C-alpha cells in the first residue's frame, strides 16, 4: 500500500514537473517605429536578449521594428488595448492622451547636453512624470536619452529666418508646432515611417531628428542640407500596458525591472556613440552639406526658439518648467 501511494505521489510530481516544463512563455510584443540599427532598435534587442536569458525562457520578447505592426498614431492605442505590451515612443506622443506634461521635453534649448537632461529624466522629476501615465492604463518604466535634433532641408538653413515658408515634418507635439511657427515654418505632423517618401516627393521640405535617424532612414538620399542646431532634446519613454505589467508574476517583474536598468545604462552609452558614428558616416558618404552654426548664429537660433517658453508653460505646467529650470540652471532671460 505504501509502495502504491509512493508511486502515485511520484507520478503526480512527474506530471507537475512536465506540465511546468510545457508552460508557454510570457510573450512581450515590443513595437517601435525606428530602424533595427537605430539606438532605439539596438536597445530593444538588448532588452530582448537580457530578458530571455535572465528569465530562463519564461519570457519571450518579440521586437517589431520600423512600424511593422503600428505607426506613430496607432501604437499607443494598440498598447492600451493590449495588442502590444511594450513601446518606446517620444514624450510628445502623450499630449493627445491628455498627459501634456511630457511635451516639456520638446521645449527648445532646455538642456545644454545629455548629462544635464539626465538629471531630469533619471531623477525625481522624471519619476513623477512616469507616474502620470498610470491613469491612462500605461506603466511608465524609464527614459532612454537619445541626444538632440538637427534640421535637414533641400535649401540652406543658416539662420531661423531661412525656415520661413518651409514645410517641416514634426512629431505630434503642440510645443514643437509652436516652435516652428515662431520662425515662420509650416509644421507638418506625419508618421515617422512616411517621412522618407514625403521628403522624396516634396510633400514636405525638411524634417528634424537626431543624426542617427538621418542615416538609418537614409534621409541623406532625399535631403541636401543639414544644420546642427541641436535645438530640441530627443528621448524616448519606455512604457508597458499597465494591466499586463501589474499581472506579471512578482519574480518576473523584478527581473524585468533589473533588465531595464541595465538596458538603460547600455542605451546611455551607446546612443552617443551611434550619433558620432552616424555623423562620420554622413561625412564619408558626402551627399549632404553639413553646417555647424557659428556662435553668433547659434545665439540667434536660441533667441528665436526659446521665445516660445513663456507661451507654452500653461500647456505643460509652469511649476514643472520652473522645476526643470532650477535643476539645470537654465535662465531664458540670459539669452
TORKOL-4160 file (C-alpha; in steps of 0.2 Angstrom, whole numbers, padded with zeros to 4 digits, m for minus):
335
<pt num="1" X="0000" Y="0000" Z="0000"/>
<pt num="2" X="0014" Y="0012" Z="0005"/>
<pt num="3" X="0023" Y="0007" Z="m0012"/>
<pt num="4" X="0007" Y="0011" Z="m0021"/>
<pt num="5" X="0005" Y="0028" Z="m0013"/>
<pt num="6" X="0023" Y="0032" Z="m0016"/>
<pt num="7" X="0021" Y="0028" Z="m0035"/>
<pt num="8" X="0006" Y="0039" Z="m0036"/>
<pt num="9" X="0015" Y="0053" Z="m0027"/>
<pt num="10" X="0030" Y="0051" Z="m0039"/>
<pt num="11" X="0018" Y="0051" Z="m0054"/>
<pt num="12" X="0010" Y="0067" Z="m0048"/>
<pt num="13" X="0026" Y="0075" Z="m0046"/>
<pt num="14" X="0032" Y="0070" Z="m0063"/>
<pt num="15" X="0016" Y="0076" Z="m0071"/>
<pt num="16" X="0018" Y="0093" Z="m0062"/>
<pt num="17" X="0036" Y="0095" Z="m0067"/>
<pt num="18" X="0031" Y="0090" Z="m0085"/>
<pt num="19" X="0017" Y="0102" Z="m0085"/>
<pt num="20" X="0028" Y="0116" Z="m0078"/>
<pt num="21" X="0041" Y="0112" Z="m0092"/>
<pt num="22" X="0027" Y="0114" Z="m0105"/>
<pt num="23" X="0020" Y="0130" Z="m0099"/>
<pt num="24" X="0020" Y="0143" Z="m0113"/>
<pt num="25" X="0032" Y="0158" Z="m0110"/>
<pt num="26" X="0025" Y="0175" Z="m0107"/>
<pt num="27" X="0026" Y="0184" Z="m0123"/>
<pt num="28" X="0030" Y="0203" Z="m0124"/>
<pt num="29" X="0027" Y="0211" Z="m0140"/>
<pt num="30" X="0039" Y="0227" Z="m0141"/>
<pt num="31" X="0034" Y="0238" Z="m0156"/>
<pt num="32" X="0043" Y="0254" Z="m0161"/>
<pt num="33" X="0045" Y="0265" Z="m0177"/>
<pt num="34" X="0064" Y="0266" Z="m0179"/>
<pt num="35" X="0076" Y="0255" Z="m0188"/>
<pt num="36" X="0084" Y="0240" Z="m0181"/>
<pt num="37" X="0101" Y="0248" Z="m0181"/>
<pt num="38" X="0095" Y="0265" Z="m0173"/>
<pt num="39" X="0099" Y="0267" Z="m0155"/>
<pt num="40" X="0081" Y="0263" Z="m0150"/>
<pt num="41" X="0081" Y="0247" Z="m0161"/>
<pt num="42" X="0098" Y="0241" Z="m0153"/>
<pt num="43" X="0091" Y="0244" Z="m0136"/>
<pt num="44" X="0075" Y="0235" Z="m0139"/>
<pt num="45" X="0085" Y="0220" Z="m0145"/>
<pt num="46" X="0097" Y="0221" Z="m0130"/>
<pt num="47" X="0081" Y="0221" Z="m0118"/>
<pt num="48" X="0075" Y="0205" Z="m0128"/>
<pt num="49" X="0092" Y="0196" Z="m0125"/>
<pt num="50" X="0093" Y="0200" Z="m0107"/>
<pt num="51" X="0075" Y="0197" Z="m0103"/>
<pt num="52" X="0075" Y="0180" Z="m0111"/>
<pt num="53" X="0092" Y="0175" Z="m0104"/>
<pt num="54" X="0088" Y="0180" Z="m0086"/>
<pt num="55" X="0070" Y="0173" Z="m0085"/>
<pt num="56" X="0077" Y="0157" Z="m0092"/>
<pt num="57" X="0065" Y="0157" Z="m0106"/>
<pt num="58" X="0050" Y="0161" Z="m0096"/>
<pt num="59" X="0048" Y="0177" Z="m0105"/>
<pt num="60" X="0049" Y="0179" Z="m0124"/>
<pt num="61" X="0051" Y="0196" Z="m0132"/>
<pt num="62" X="0046" Y="0199" Z="m0150"/>
<pt num="63" X="0053" Y="0215" Z="m0156"/>
<pt num="64" X="0045" Y="0224" Z="m0171"/>
<pt num="65" X="0055" Y="0237" Z="m0179"/>
<pt num="66" X="0051" Y="0250" Z="m0192"/>
<pt num="67" X="0032" Y="0252" Z="m0189"/>
<pt num="68" X="0030" Y="0234" Z="m0195"/>
<pt num="69" X="0015" Y="0232" Z="m0183"/>
<pt num="70" X="0009" Y="0250" Z="m0180"/>
<pt num="71" X="0013" Y="0268" Z="m0185"/>
<pt num="72" X="0015" Y="0283" Z="m0173"/>
<pt num="73" X="m0003" Y="0287" Z="m0172"/>
<pt num="74" X="m0008" Y="0269" Z="m0169"/>
<pt num="75" X="0004" Y="0262" Z="m0157"/>
<pt num="76" X="m0002" Y="0270" Z="m0141"/>
<pt num="77" X="m0020" Y="0264" Z="m0144"/>
<pt num="78" X="m0013" Y="0247" Z="m0148"/>
<pt num="79" X="m0004" Y="0246" Z="m0131"/>
<pt num="80" X="m0019" Y="0252" Z="m0121"/>
<pt num="81" X="m0030" Y="0238" Z="m0128"/>
<pt num="82" X="m0016" Y="0225" Z="m0126"/>
<pt num="83" X="m0012" Y="0222" Z="m0144"/>
<pt num="84" X="0006" Y="0225" Z="m0139"/>
<pt num="85" X="0014" Y="0225" Z="m0122"/>
<pt num="86" X="0028" Y="0237" Z="m0123"/>
<pt num="87" X="0033" Y="0253" Z="m0133"/>
<pt num="88" X="0046" Y="0267" Z="m0133"/>
<pt num="89" X="0038" Y="0282" Z="m0140"/>
<pt num="90" X="0044" Y="0300" Z="m0139"/>
<pt num="91" X="0037" Y="0310" Z="m0125"/>
<pt num="92" X="0027" Y="0322" Z="m0136"/>
<pt num="93" X="0016" Y="0307" Z="m0141"/>
<pt num="94" X="0007" Y="0308" Z="m0124"/>
<pt num="95" X="0000" Y="0325" Z="m0127"/>
<pt num="96" X="m0015" Y="0318" Z="m0137"/>
<pt num="97" X="m0019" Y="0307" Z="m0122"/>
<pt num="98" X="m0021" Y="0322" Z="m0111"/>
<pt num="99" X="m0004" Y="0320" Z="m0102"/>
<pt num="100" X="0003" Y="0336" Z="m0109"/>
<pt num="101" X="0017" Y="0337" Z="m0096"/>
<pt num="102" X="0028" Y="0326" Z="m0106"/>
<pt num="103" X="0029" Y="0339" Z="m0120"/>
<pt num="104" X="0040" Y="0349" Z="m0109"/>
<pt num="105" X="0055" Y="0339" Z="m0116"/>
<pt num="106" X="0050" Y="0347" Z="m0133"/>
<pt num="107" X="0055" Y="0365" Z="m0126"/>
<pt num="108" X="0069" Y="0371" Z="m0137"/>
<pt num="109" X="0086" Y="0373" Z="m0129"/>
<pt num="110" X="0080" Y="0367" Z="m0112"/>
<pt num="111" X="0096" Y="0357" Z="m0109"/>
<pt num="112" X="0114" Y="0360" Z="m0114"/>
<pt num="113" X="0119" Y="0342" Z="m0115"/>
<pt num="114" X="0113" Y="0324" Z="m0112"/>
<pt num="115" X="0121" Y="0324" Z="m0094"/>
<pt num="116" X="0110" Y="0339" Z="m0090"/>
<pt num="117" X="0095" Y="0331" Z="m0097"/>
<pt num="118" X="0098" Y="0315" Z="m0087"/>
<pt num="119" X="0097" Y="0324" Z="m0071"/>
<pt num="120" X="0079" Y="0327" Z="m0075"/>
<pt num="121" X="0074" Y="0311" Z="m0084"/>
<pt num="122" X="0083" Y="0299" Z="m0072"/>
<pt num="123" X="0079" Y="0309" Z="m0057"/>
<pt num="124" X="0063" Y="0313" Z="m0046"/>
<pt num="125" X="0056" Y="0324" Z="m0060"/>
<pt num="126" X="0057" Y="0310" Z="m0072"/>
<pt num="127" X="0049" Y="0298" Z="m0060"/>
<pt num="128" X="0035" Y="0309" Z="m0056"/>
<pt num="129" X="0031" Y="0311" Z="m0074"/>
<pt num="130" X="0031" Y="0292" Z="m0077"/>
<pt num="131" X="0018" Y="0290" Z="m0063"/>
<pt num="132" X="0006" Y="0302" Z="m0073"/>
<pt num="133" X="0003" Y="0288" Z="m0086"/>
<pt num="134" X="m0005" Y="0276" Z="m0073"/>
<pt num="135" X="m0022" Y="0284" Z="m0076"/>
<pt num="136" X="m0021" Y="0280" Z="m0094"/>
<pt num="137" X="m0018" Y="0262" Z="m0092"/>
<pt num="138" X="0000" Y="0264" Z="m0095"/>
<pt num="139" X="0015" Y="0260" Z="m0084"/>
<pt num="140" X="0030" Y="0272" Z="m0087"/>
<pt num="141" X="0046" Y="0262" Z="m0085"/>
<pt num="142" X="0060" Y="0273" Z="m0089"/>
<pt num="143" X="0068" Y="0286" Z="m0101"/>
<pt num="144" X="0080" Y="0282" Z="m0115"/>
<pt num="145" X="0091" Y="0298" Z="m0118"/>
<pt num="146" X="0095" Y="0299" Z="m0136"/>
<pt num="147" X="0103" Y="0316" Z="m0140"/>
<pt num="148" X="0097" Y="0331" Z="m0149"/>
<pt num="149" X="0088" Y="0335" Z="m0165"/>
<pt num="150" X="0095" Y="0344" Z="m0180"/>
<pt num="151" X="0087" Y="0351" Z="m0196"/>
<pt num="152" X="0088" Y="0344" Z="m0213"/>
<pt num="153" X="0081" Y="0353" Z="m0229"/>
<pt num="154" X="0083" Y="0355" Z="m0248"/>
<pt num="155" X="0088" Y="0373" Z="m0246"/>
<pt num="156" X="0102" Y="0380" Z="m0235"/>
<pt num="157" X="0096" Y="0383" Z="m0217"/>
<pt num="158" X="0109" Y="0395" Z="m0209"/>
<pt num="159" X="0098" Y="0406" Z="m0198"/>
<pt num="160" X="0080" Y="0404" Z="m0191"/>
<pt num="161" X="0073" Y="0416" Z="m0204"/>
<pt num="162" X="0078" Y="0403" Z="m0218"/>
<pt num="163" X="0064" Y="0392" Z="m0211"/>
<pt num="164" X="0051" Y="0404" Z="m0216"/>
<pt num="165" X="0038" Y="0396" Z="m0228"/>
<pt num="166" X="0047" Y="0379" Z="m0226"/>
<pt num="167" X="0036" Y="0364" Z="m0223"/>
<pt num="168" X="0045" Y="0354" Z="m0209"/>
<pt num="169" X="0039" Y="0337" Z="m0203"/>
<pt num="170" X="0037" Y="0336" Z="m0185"/>
<pt num="171" X="0031" Y="0324" Z="m0172"/>
<pt num="172" X="0014" Y="0326" Z="m0164"/>
<pt num="173" X="0018" Y="0340" Z="m0151"/>
<pt num="174" X="0010" Y="0357" Z="m0149"/>
<pt num="175" X="0026" Y="0363" Z="m0142"/>
<pt num="176" X="0036" Y="0359" Z="m0157"/>
<pt num="177" X="0022" Y="0365" Z="m0168"/>
<pt num="178" X="0023" Y="0382" Z="m0159"/>
<pt num="179" X="0042" Y="0382" Z="m0160"/>
<pt num="180" X="0042" Y="0380" Z="m0179"/>
<pt num="181" X="0028" Y="0393" Z="m0182"/>
<pt num="182" X="0038" Y="0406" Z="m0171"/>
<pt num="183" X="0050" Y="0407" Z="m0185"/>
<pt num="184" X="0038" Y="0406" Z="m0200"/>
<pt num="185" X="0040" Y="0387" Z="m0204"/>
<pt num="186" X="0025" Y="0377" Z="m0208"/>
<pt num="187" X="0025" Y="0362" Z="m0197"/>
<pt num="188" X="0018" Y="0345" Z="m0204"/>
<pt num="189" X="0013" Y="0331" Z="m0192"/>
<pt num="190" X="0017" Y="0315" Z="m0200"/>
<pt num="191" X="0020" Y="0297" Z="m0196"/>
<pt num="192" X="0039" Y="0293" Z="m0195"/>
<pt num="193" X="0038" Y="0279" Z="m0207"/>
<pt num="194" X="0031" Y="0291" Z="m0220"/>
<pt num="195" X="0044" Y="0304" Z="m0219"/>
<pt num="196" X="0056" Y="0297" Z="m0232"/>
<pt num="197" X="0043" Y="0297" Z="m0246"/>
<pt num="198" X="0036" Y="0314" Z="m0241"/>
<pt num="199" X="0054" Y="0321" Z="m0242"/>
<pt num="200" X="0057" Y="0312" Z="m0259"/>
<pt num="201" X="0041" Y="0318" Z="m0267"/>
<pt num="202" X="0041" Y="0336" Z="m0260"/>
<pt num="203" X="0026" Y="0334" Z="m0248"/>
<pt num="204" X="0037" Y="0342" Z="m0235"/>
<pt num="205" X="0053" Y="0352" Z="m0237"/>
<pt num="206" X="0063" Y="0346" Z="m0222"/>
<pt num="207" X="0062" Y="0337" Z="m0205"/>
<pt num="208" X="0070" Y="0337" Z="m0188"/>
<pt num="209" X="0078" Y="0322" Z="m0179"/>
<pt num="210" X="0094" Y="0316" Z="m0172"/>
<pt num="211" X="0108" Y="0312" Z="m0184"/>
<pt num="212" X="0106" Y="0294" Z="m0181"/>
<pt num="213" X="0089" Y="0294" Z="m0190"/>
<pt num="214" X="0096" Y="0304" Z="m0204"/>
<pt num="215" X="0107" Y="0289" Z="m0208"/>
<pt num="216" X="0096" Y="0274" Z="m0203"/>
<pt num="217" X="0081" Y="0281" Z="m0213"/>
<pt num="218" X="0093" Y="0287" Z="m0227"/>
<pt num="219" X="0086" Y="0305" Z="m0227"/>
<pt num="220" X="0103" Y="0310" Z="m0235"/>
<pt num="221" X="0097" Y="0302" Z="m0251"/>
<pt num="222" X="0082" Y="0315" Z="m0252"/>
<pt num="223" X="0090" Y="0330" Z="m0242"/>
<pt num="224" X="0104" Y="0341" Z="m0247"/>
<pt num="225" X="0107" Y="0351" Z="m0231"/>
<pt num="226" X="0109" Y="0348" Z="m0213"/>
<pt num="227" X="0111" Y="0361" Z="m0199"/>
<pt num="228" X="0117" Y="0356" Z="m0182"/>
<pt num="229" X="0105" Y="0366" Z="m0172"/>
<pt num="230" X="0104" Y="0354" Z="m0158"/>
<pt num="231" X="0088" Y="0363" Z="m0154"/>
<pt num="232" X="0077" Y="0350" Z="m0145"/>
<pt num="233" X="0082" Y="0336" Z="m0134"/>
<pt num="234" X="0076" Y="0319" Z="m0141"/>
<pt num="235" X="0072" Y="0305" Z="m0129"/>
<pt num="236" X="0060" Y="0290" Z="m0128"/>
<pt num="237" X="0049" Y="0284" Z="m0114"/>
<pt num="238" X="0049" Y="0265" Z="m0112"/>
<pt num="239" X="0031" Y="0260" Z="m0107"/>
<pt num="240" X="0020" Y="0245" Z="m0104"/>
<pt num="241" X="0002" Y="0240" Z="m0104"/>
<pt num="242" X="m0002" Y="0243" Z="m0085"/>
<pt num="243" X="m0014" Y="0228" Z="m0084"/>
<pt num="244" X="m0001" Y="0217" Z="m0092"/>
<pt num="245" X="0014" Y="0223" Z="m0081"/>
<pt num="246" X="0004" Y="0223" Z="m0065"/>
<pt num="247" X="m0002" Y="0205" Z="m0069"/>
<pt num="248" X="0016" Y="0198" Z="m0071"/>
<pt num="249" X="0022" Y="0186" Z="m0058"/>
<pt num="250" X="0032" Y="0196" Z="m0045"/>
<pt num="251" X="0049" Y="0187" Z="m0048"/>
<pt num="252" X="0047" Y="0190" Z="m0067"/>
<pt num="253" X="0043" Y="0208" Z="m0065"/>
<pt num="254" X="0058" Y="0211" Z="m0053"/>
<pt num="255" X="0069" Y="0203" Z="m0066"/>
<pt num="256" X="0062" Y="0214" Z="m0080"/>
<pt num="257" X="0065" Y="0229" Z="m0069"/>
<pt num="258" X="0083" Y="0225" Z="m0067"/>
<pt num="259" X="0085" Y="0221" Z="m0086"/>
<pt num="260" X="0078" Y="0238" Z="m0089"/>
<pt num="261" X="0091" Y="0246" Z="m0078"/>
<pt num="262" X="0105" Y="0238" Z="m0087"/>
<pt num="263" X="0097" Y="0242" Z="m0104"/>
<pt num="264" X="0095" Y="0260" Z="m0099"/>
<pt num="265" X="0114" Y="0261" Z="m0095"/>
<pt num="266" X="0118" Y="0252" Z="m0111"/>
<pt num="267" X="0107" Y="0265" Z="m0121"/>
<pt num="268" X="0115" Y="0280" Z="m0112"/>
<pt num="269" X="0132" Y="0274" Z="m0118"/>
<pt num="270" X="0128" Y="0268" Z="m0135"/>
<pt num="271" X="0117" Y="0282" Z="m0141"/>
<pt num="272" X="0131" Y="0295" Z="m0141"/>
<pt num="273" X="0142" Y="0283" Z="m0149"/>
<pt num="274" X="0129" Y="0279" Z="m0163"/>
<pt num="275" X="0127" Y="0298" Z="m0165"/>
<pt num="276" X="0145" Y="0301" Z="m0168"/>
<pt num="277" X="0147" Y="0286" Z="m0180"/>
<pt num="278" X="0132" Y="0292" Z="m0189"/>
<pt num="279" X="0140" Y="0309" Z="m0192"/>
<pt num="280" X="0156" Y="0301" Z="m0198"/>
<pt num="281" X="0145" Y="0291" Z="m0210"/>
<pt num="282" X="0137" Y="0306" Z="m0217"/>
<pt num="283" X="0154" Y="0315" Z="m0220"/>
<pt num="284" X="0160" Y="0299" Z="m0228"/>
<pt num="285" X="0145" Y="0297" Z="m0240"/>
<pt num="286" X="0147" Y="0316" Z="m0244"/>
<pt num="287" X="0130" Y="0319" Z="m0251"/>
<pt num="288" X="0124" Y="0332" Z="m0238"/>
<pt num="289" X="0131" Y="0349" Z="m0235"/>
<pt num="290" X="0133" Y="0349" Z="m0216"/>
<pt num="291" X="0133" Y="0366" Z="m0207"/>
<pt num="292" X="0139" Y="0370" Z="m0189"/>
<pt num="293" X="0131" Y="0387" Z="m0184"/>
<pt num="294" X="0144" Y="0400" Z="m0178"/>
<pt num="295" X="0142" Y="0406" Z="m0160"/>
<pt num="296" X="0133" Y="0421" Z="m0166"/>
<pt num="297" X="0121" Y="0411" Z="m0177"/>
<pt num="298" X="0118" Y="0398" Z="m0163"/>
<pt num="299" X="0113" Y="0413" Z="m0151"/>
<pt num="300" X="0101" Y="0418" Z="m0165"/>
<pt num="301" X="0093" Y="0401" Z="m0165"/>
<pt num="302" X="0092" Y="0401" Z="m0146"/>
<pt num="303" X="0083" Y="0418" Z="m0146"/>
<pt num="304" X="0071" Y="0413" Z="m0160"/>
<pt num="305" X="0066" Y="0397" Z="m0152"/>
<pt num="306" X="0066" Y="0400" Z="m0134"/>
<pt num="307" X="0054" Y="0414" Z="m0135"/>
<pt num="308" X="0040" Y="0402" Z="m0135"/>
<pt num="309" X="0044" Y="0396" Z="m0117"/>
<pt num="310" X="0033" Y="0408" Z="m0108"/>
<pt num="311" X="0019" Y="0404" Z="m0121"/>
<pt num="312" X="0018" Y="0385" Z="m0118"/>
<pt num="313" X="0021" Y="0385" Z="m0099"/>
<pt num="314" X="0002" Y="0385" Z="m0097"/>
<pt num="315" X="0001" Y="0369" Z="m0108"/>
<pt num="316" X="0015" Y="0358" Z="m0100"/>
<pt num="317" X="0014" Y="0366" Z="m0082"/>
<pt num="318" X="0023" Y="0382" Z="m0076"/>
<pt num="319" X="0028" Y="0373" Z="m0060"/>
<pt num="320" X="0036" Y="0359" Z="m0070"/>
<pt num="321" X="0045" Y="0371" Z="m0081"/>
<pt num="322" X="0052" Y="0380" Z="m0066"/>
<pt num="323" X="0057" Y="0364" Z="m0058"/>
<pt num="324" X="0067" Y="0359" Z="m0073"/>
<pt num="325" X="0075" Y="0377" Z="m0074"/>
<pt num="326" X="0080" Y="0375" Z="m0056"/>
<pt num="327" X="0088" Y="0358" Z="m0059"/>
<pt num="328" X="0098" Y="0363" Z="m0074"/>
<pt num="329" X="0101" Y="0382" Z="m0070"/>
<pt num="330" X="0093" Y="0387" Z="m0086"/>
<pt num="331" X="0088" Y="0405" Z="m0087"/>
<pt num="332" X="0080" Y="0411" Z="m0104"/>
<pt num="333" X="0082" Y="0429" Z="m0099"/>
<pt num="334" X="0101" Y="0427" Z="m0101"/>
<pt num="335" X="0100" Y="0424" Z="m0119"/>
